[in-house]
Amino acid sequence: MFDFIAPASYFPFFLHLILLLVCIKCGRLSSSDKGLFLLVTIFLILFLGNRQLSGAYFGDTSNYARNFARMKNYVYYKPGTEYVFNYLMYGFARFGLSVTDFFTFVATVYVGCSAWACQRMFKEQGYLAFLLVLGAFSFFSYGTNGIRNGMAAAVMMLALSFLENKKWIAILIALISINIHNSMMLPLFSAIVCLFYNNSKNYFYFWLFSIVLSVIAGGPISNFFLSLGIVEDDRLTGYIAGTTTDQFSSTGFRWDFLMYSCIPILVGFYYTVKRGFEDKTYQFILNTYILANSFWVMVIRANYSNRFAYLSWFLYGIVLIYPFLKCEDVPGRIDKIRMALFGNVTFTYIMWLMGKC
Protein backbone atom coordinates (compact mmCIF):
# COMPACT_ATOMS: atom_id res chain seq x y z
CA MET A 1 0.00 0.00 0.00
CA PHE A 2 2.85 2.37 0.83
CA ASP A 3 5.39 1.01 -1.64
CA PHE A 4 5.64 4.46 -3.21
CA ILE A 5 7.54 5.56 -0.07
CA ALA A 6 11.08 4.18 -0.10
CA PRO A 7 12.20 2.52 3.15
CA ALA A 8 14.91 5.19 3.54
CA SER A 9 12.19 7.88 3.44
CA TYR A 10 9.76 6.18 5.80
CA PHE A 11 10.95 7.72 9.05
CA PRO A 12 11.49 11.23 7.57
CA PHE A 13 7.93 11.07 6.17
CA PHE A 14 6.56 10.02 9.57
CA LEU A 15 8.56 12.64 11.44
CA HIS A 16 7.55 15.51 9.17
CA LEU A 17 3.92 14.39 9.36
CA ILE A 18 3.97 14.47 13.17
CA LEU A 19 5.74 17.83 13.11
CA LEU A 20 3.01 19.20 10.84
CA LEU A 21 0.25 17.81 13.07
CA VAL A 22 1.93 19.31 16.14
CA CYS A 23 2.15 22.72 14.47
CA ILE A 24 -1.54 22.56 13.56
CA LYS A 25 -2.47 21.51 17.10
CA CYS A 26 -0.44 24.32 18.63
CA GLY A 27 -2.71 26.74 16.78
CA ARG A 28 -5.95 25.15 18.01
CA LEU A 29 -5.37 23.81 21.51
CA SER A 30 -8.98 24.21 22.62
CA SER A 31 -10.30 21.82 19.96
CA SER A 32 -10.73 18.12 20.79
CA ASP A 33 -10.11 17.07 17.13
CA LYS A 34 -11.98 13.78 17.57
CA GLY A 35 -12.29 13.17 13.84
CA LEU A 36 -8.63 13.92 13.22
CA PHE A 37 -7.69 11.74 16.19
CA LEU A 38 -9.42 8.75 14.58
CA LEU A 39 -8.06 9.54 11.11
CA VAL A 40 -4.45 9.82 12.33
CA THR A 41 -4.80 6.58 14.32
CA ILE A 42 -6.10 4.62 11.31
CA PHE A 43 -3.54 6.12 8.94
CA LEU A 44 -0.61 5.26 11.23
CA ILE A 45 -1.85 1.70 11.67
CA LEU A 46 -1.88 1.23 7.90
CA PHE A 47 1.35 3.18 7.44
CA LEU A 48 3.36 1.15 9.97
CA GLY A 49 1.71 -2.18 9.18
CA ASN A 50 2.24 -1.99 5.42
CA ARG A 51 5.92 -1.08 5.46
CA GLN A 52 8.35 -2.93 3.24
CA LEU A 53 10.31 -5.83 4.74
CA SER A 54 13.61 -4.00 5.01
CA GLY A 55 16.03 -5.03 7.71
CA ALA A 56 18.33 -2.15 6.82
CA TYR A 57 15.75 0.51 7.72
CA PHE A 58 13.28 -1.37 9.93
CA GLY A 59 15.62 -3.46 12.04
CA ASP A 60 14.00 -6.66 13.30
CA THR A 61 11.19 -6.48 10.73
CA SER A 62 13.10 -8.80 8.40
CA ASN A 63 13.84 -11.23 11.25
CA TYR A 64 10.18 -11.41 12.22
CA ALA A 65 9.30 -11.91 8.55
CA ARG A 66 11.69 -14.87 8.32
CA ASN A 67 10.28 -16.42 11.50
CA PHE A 68 6.78 -15.92 10.14
CA ALA A 69 7.70 -17.73 6.91
CA ARG A 70 9.15 -20.65 8.88
CA MET A 71 6.00 -20.92 11.01
CA LYS A 72 3.93 -21.60 7.90
CA ASN A 73 5.58 -25.04 7.78
CA TYR A 74 5.11 -25.88 11.47
CA VAL A 75 2.51 -28.56 12.17
CA TYR A 76 2.79 -28.03 15.92
CA TYR A 77 4.31 -25.10 17.76
CA LYS A 78 4.79 -24.50 21.47
CA PRO A 79 6.67 -21.34 22.51
CA GLY A 80 8.69 -21.43 25.69
CA THR A 81 7.73 -17.90 26.74
CA GLU A 82 5.76 -14.87 25.55
CA TYR A 83 2.81 -17.02 24.58
CA VAL A 84 0.50 -14.23 23.40
CA PHE A 85 2.85 -12.83 20.76
CA ASN A 86 4.20 -16.17 19.57
CA TYR A 87 0.81 -17.85 19.28
CA LEU A 88 -0.56 -14.82 17.45
CA MET A 89 2.27 -15.01 14.92
CA TYR A 90 1.80 -18.76 14.59
CA GLY A 91 -1.95 -18.34 14.11
CA PHE A 92 -1.54 -15.75 11.38
CA ALA A 93 1.02 -17.93 9.60
CA ARG A 94 -0.94 -21.19 9.83
CA PHE A 95 -4.24 -19.65 8.70
CA GLY A 96 -2.65 -18.48 5.46
CA LEU A 97 -2.51 -14.78 6.26
CA SER A 98 0.42 -12.72 5.03
CA VAL A 99 3.21 -11.26 7.10
CA THR A 100 1.87 -7.80 6.18
CA ASP A 101 -1.46 -8.81 7.72
CA PHE A 102 0.42 -9.76 10.88
CA PHE A 103 2.42 -6.52 10.98
CA THR A 104 -0.79 -4.55 10.45
CA PHE A 105 -2.36 -6.36 13.40
CA VAL A 106 0.68 -5.58 15.56
CA ALA A 107 0.47 -1.93 14.46
CA THR A 108 -3.23 -1.92 15.35
CA VAL A 109 -2.40 -2.99 18.88
CA TYR A 110 0.60 -0.65 19.14
CA VAL A 111 -1.05 2.50 17.80
CA GLY A 112 -4.59 1.64 18.89
CA CYS A 113 -3.76 0.88 22.53
CA SER A 114 -1.62 4.02 22.75
CA ALA A 115 -4.49 6.12 21.38
CA TRP A 116 -7.04 4.41 23.63
CA ALA A 117 -4.88 4.97 26.73
CA CYS A 118 -4.54 8.67 25.87
CA GLN A 119 -8.28 9.00 25.36
CA ARG A 120 -9.02 7.27 28.67
CA MET A 121 -6.60 9.44 30.64
CA PHE A 122 -7.27 12.80 29.00
CA LYS A 123 -10.80 12.56 27.51
CA GLU A 124 -11.32 15.60 25.28
CA GLN A 125 -7.58 16.29 25.17
CA GLY A 126 -6.68 12.71 24.25
CA TYR A 127 -5.50 13.67 20.76
CA LEU A 128 -3.12 16.27 22.15
CA ALA A 129 -1.59 13.69 24.52
CA PHE A 130 -1.43 11.20 21.64
CA LEU A 131 0.71 13.66 19.66
CA LEU A 132 3.17 13.67 22.58
CA VAL A 133 3.34 9.87 22.40
CA LEU A 134 3.84 9.93 18.61
CA GLY A 135 6.52 12.61 18.76
CA ALA A 136 8.56 10.86 21.43
CA PHE A 137 12.07 9.76 20.47
CA SER A 138 11.35 6.03 20.57
CA PHE A 139 7.84 5.72 19.08
CA PHE A 140 8.68 5.01 15.44
CA SER A 141 11.51 2.62 16.28
CA TYR A 142 9.26 0.42 18.42
CA GLY A 143 6.61 0.36 15.73
CA THR A 144 9.00 -0.95 13.06
CA ASN A 145 12.01 -2.50 14.82
CA GLY A 146 11.43 -3.73 18.38
CA ILE A 147 7.81 -4.42 17.56
CA ARG A 148 7.22 -7.03 20.27
CA ASN A 149 8.52 -4.65 22.92
CA GLY A 150 6.53 -1.76 21.48
CA MET A 151 3.34 -3.80 21.27
CA ALA A 152 3.73 -4.96 24.89
CA ALA A 153 4.45 -1.43 26.10
CA ALA A 154 1.32 -0.03 24.42
CA VAL A 155 -0.76 -2.75 26.09
CA MET A 156 0.89 -1.94 29.44
CA MET A 157 0.10 1.76 28.93
CA LEU A 158 -3.54 0.81 28.41
CA ALA A 159 -3.44 -1.36 31.55
CA LEU A 160 -2.19 1.58 33.62
CA SER A 161 -5.06 3.72 32.34
CA PHE A 162 -7.54 1.24 33.88
CA LEU A 163 -5.73 0.90 37.21
CA GLU A 164 -7.46 3.71 39.13
CA ASN A 165 -11.05 2.46 38.90
CA LYS A 166 -10.97 -0.94 37.15
CA LYS A 167 -8.13 -2.82 38.78
CA TRP A 168 -9.12 -6.32 37.63
CA ILE A 169 -9.22 -5.21 34.01
CA ALA A 170 -5.84 -3.53 34.51
CA ILE A 171 -4.37 -6.75 35.94
CA LEU A 172 -5.69 -8.84 33.04
CA ILE A 173 -4.31 -6.44 30.42
CA ALA A 174 -0.96 -6.25 32.26
CA LEU A 175 -0.69 -10.06 32.17
CA ILE A 176 -1.31 -9.97 28.42
CA SER A 177 1.45 -7.37 28.10
CA ILE A 178 3.94 -9.56 29.95
CA ASN A 179 3.08 -12.50 27.71
CA ILE A 180 3.82 -10.37 24.67
CA HIS A 181 7.25 -9.36 25.97
CA ASN A 182 8.71 -10.45 29.31
CA SER A 183 10.58 -7.18 29.80
CA MET A 184 7.27 -5.55 30.83
CA MET A 185 7.87 -7.17 34.21
CA LEU A 186 10.03 -4.16 35.09
CA PRO A 187 7.38 -1.42 34.59
CA LEU A 188 4.81 -3.73 36.17
CA PHE A 189 7.06 -4.25 39.19
CA SER A 190 7.58 -0.49 39.36
CA ALA A 191 3.83 0.12 39.16
CA ILE A 192 3.12 -2.36 41.96
CA VAL A 193 5.70 -0.71 44.21
CA CYS A 194 4.21 2.71 43.45
CA LEU A 195 0.73 1.49 44.39
CA PHE A 196 1.90 0.84 47.92
CA TYR A 197 4.29 3.77 48.29
CA ASN A 198 3.52 7.09 46.61
CA ASN A 199 5.95 9.66 48.04
CA SER A 200 7.16 11.29 44.82
CA LYS A 201 9.90 13.27 46.55
CA ASN A 202 11.63 10.08 47.67
CA TYR A 203 11.38 8.64 44.17
CA PHE A 204 13.13 11.78 42.89
CA TYR A 205 15.90 11.23 45.42
CA PHE A 206 16.18 7.56 44.45
CA TRP A 207 16.58 8.56 40.79
CA LEU A 208 19.39 10.95 41.70
CA PHE A 209 20.97 8.23 43.83
CA SER A 210 20.82 5.82 40.87
CA ILE A 211 22.89 8.29 38.82
CA VAL A 212 25.55 8.39 41.52
CA LEU A 213 25.59 4.60 41.73
CA SER A 214 25.85 4.27 37.97
CA VAL A 215 28.75 6.72 37.73
CA ILE A 216 30.65 5.12 40.60
CA ALA A 217 29.90 1.43 40.13
CA GLY A 218 27.97 0.86 36.91
CA GLY A 219 29.67 -2.44 36.01
CA PRO A 220 29.20 -4.20 39.36
CA ILE A 221 25.58 -3.05 39.50
CA SER A 222 24.88 -4.56 36.07
CA ASN A 223 26.43 -7.83 37.22
CA PHE A 224 24.38 -7.64 40.41
CA PHE A 225 21.15 -7.48 38.41
CA LEU A 226 22.28 -10.50 36.40
CA SER A 227 23.06 -12.49 39.58
CA LEU A 228 19.58 -11.78 40.98
CA GLY A 229 17.95 -13.09 37.83
CA ILE A 230 15.76 -9.99 37.60
CA VAL A 231 16.21 -9.95 33.84
CA GLU A 232 15.24 -13.40 32.60
CA ASP A 233 14.86 -12.42 28.95
CA ASP A 234 18.00 -13.67 27.16
CA ARG A 235 18.08 -10.62 24.90
CA LEU A 236 18.07 -8.18 27.78
CA THR A 237 20.64 -10.23 29.66
CA GLY A 238 22.81 -10.00 26.57
CA TYR A 239 22.39 -6.25 26.49
CA ILE A 240 23.66 -5.93 30.07
CA ALA A 241 26.48 -8.43 29.68
CA GLY A 242 27.61 -6.90 26.41
CA THR A 243 27.14 -10.06 24.34
CA THR A 244 24.50 -8.46 22.10
CA THR A 245 26.12 -6.46 19.34
CA ASP A 246 23.24 -4.12 18.44
CA GLN A 247 23.33 -0.94 20.49
CA PHE A 248 22.97 2.80 20.71
CA SER A 249 25.02 4.79 18.21
CA SER A 250 27.59 5.11 21.01
CA THR A 251 28.04 3.51 24.41
CA GLY A 252 29.36 4.68 27.76
CA PHE A 253 27.50 6.91 30.16
CA ARG A 254 24.79 8.52 28.00
CA TRP A 255 24.44 12.02 29.43
CA ASP A 256 22.39 13.10 26.40
CA PHE A 257 19.71 10.49 26.99
CA LEU A 258 19.87 11.04 30.72
CA MET A 259 19.03 14.71 30.12
CA TYR A 260 16.20 13.64 27.84
CA SER A 261 14.83 11.28 30.51
CA CYS A 262 14.98 13.87 33.26
CA ILE A 263 12.64 16.43 31.65
CA PRO A 264 9.36 14.76 32.78
CA ILE A 265 10.99 14.14 36.16
CA LEU A 266 11.90 17.81 36.62
CA VAL A 267 8.42 18.86 35.51
CA GLY A 268 6.96 16.36 37.98
CA PHE A 269 9.16 17.64 40.80
CA TYR A 270 8.01 21.19 40.13
CA TYR A 271 4.31 20.36 40.04
CA THR A 272 4.10 17.80 42.85
CA VAL A 273 6.68 19.15 45.30
CA LYS A 274 6.86 22.87 44.58
CA ARG A 275 3.25 23.57 43.56
CA GLY A 276 1.60 20.82 45.59
CA PHE A 277 -0.34 19.44 42.60
CA GLU A 278 -2.30 16.42 43.85
CA ASP A 279 -3.64 13.94 41.34
CA LYS A 280 -3.52 10.21 42.16
CA THR A 281 -3.23 9.11 38.56
CA TYR A 282 -0.42 11.54 37.79
CA GLN A 283 1.44 10.70 40.96
CA PHE A 284 1.19 7.02 40.14
CA ILE A 285 2.39 7.19 36.52
CA LEU A 286 5.10 9.72 37.43
CA ASN A 287 6.45 7.49 40.19
CA THR A 288 6.27 4.44 37.91
CA TYR A 289 8.22 6.30 35.23
CA ILE A 290 10.87 7.48 37.72
CA LEU A 291 11.37 4.05 39.27
CA ALA A 292 11.59 2.22 35.93
CA ASN A 293 13.93 4.88 34.57
CA SER A 294 16.15 4.54 37.64
CA PHE A 295 16.87 0.91 36.74
CA TRP A 296 17.88 1.98 33.24
CA VAL A 297 20.22 4.65 34.68
CA MET A 298 21.98 1.94 36.69
CA VAL A 299 22.76 -0.05 33.50
CA ILE A 300 23.11 2.95 31.19
CA ARG A 301 26.50 1.83 29.84
CA ALA A 302 25.18 -1.51 28.60
CA ASN A 303 25.05 -2.36 24.90
CA TYR A 304 21.63 -1.58 23.50
CA SER A 305 20.55 0.02 26.76
CA ASN A 306 17.76 1.80 24.87
CA ARG A 307 15.82 -1.44 25.32
CA PHE A 308 15.98 -0.74 29.06
CA ALA A 309 15.28 2.95 28.57
CA TYR A 310 12.11 2.15 26.65
CA LEU A 311 10.71 0.38 29.71
CA SER A 312 10.14 3.88 31.08
CA TRP A 313 10.20 5.94 27.87
CA PHE A 314 6.95 4.44 26.62
CA LEU A 315 5.30 6.62 29.29
CA TYR A 316 7.36 9.69 28.39
CA GLY A 317 4.74 11.71 26.49
CA ILE A 318 1.96 11.03 28.99
CA VAL A 319 4.07 11.86 32.04
CA LEU A 320 5.35 15.04 30.38
CA ILE A 321 1.99 16.49 29.31
CA TYR A 322 -0.21 15.33 32.20
CA PRO A 323 0.29 18.25 34.64
CA PHE A 324 0.03 20.84 31.87
CA LEU A 325 -3.39 19.51 30.87
CA LYS A 326 -4.75 18.78 34.33
CA CYS A 327 -3.39 21.63 36.44
CA GLU A 328 -5.26 24.67 35.15
CA ASP A 329 -4.15 27.36 37.63
CA VAL A 330 -0.52 27.63 36.45
CA PRO A 331 0.59 30.93 34.90
CA GLY A 332 1.37 30.60 31.20
CA ARG A 333 -0.26 27.17 31.00
CA ILE A 334 -1.12 27.42 27.29
CA ASP A 335 2.43 28.44 26.38
CA LYS A 336 3.76 25.52 28.43
CA ILE A 337 1.52 23.09 26.55
CA ARG A 338 2.78 24.41 23.24
CA MET A 339 6.37 24.21 24.48
CA ALA A 340 5.89 20.58 25.55
CA LEU A 341 4.29 19.64 22.22
CA PHE A 342 6.86 21.33 20.05
CA GLY A 343 9.89 20.61 22.24
CA ASN A 344 9.08 16.90 22.37
CA VAL A 345 9.03 16.40 18.60
CA THR A 346 11.89 18.87 18.08
CA PHE A 347 14.19 16.69 20.19
CA THR A 348 13.35 13.71 17.97
CA TYR A 349 13.90 15.86 14.89
CA ILE A 350 17.32 17.02 16.11
CA MET A 351 18.35 13.44 16.91
CA TRP A 352 17.33 12.44 13.38
CA LEU A 353 19.41 15.26 11.88
CA MET A 354 22.34 14.05 13.97
CA GLY A 355 21.87 10.51 12.67
CA LYS A 356 20.94 9.03 16.03
CA CYS A 357 17.50 7.74 15.11
Summary of the structure (lengths in Angstrom):
residues: 357
radius of gyration: 19.7
end to end distance: 24.4
largest distance: 63.7
contacts: 1176
relative contact order: 0.12
helix: 74%
strand: 0%
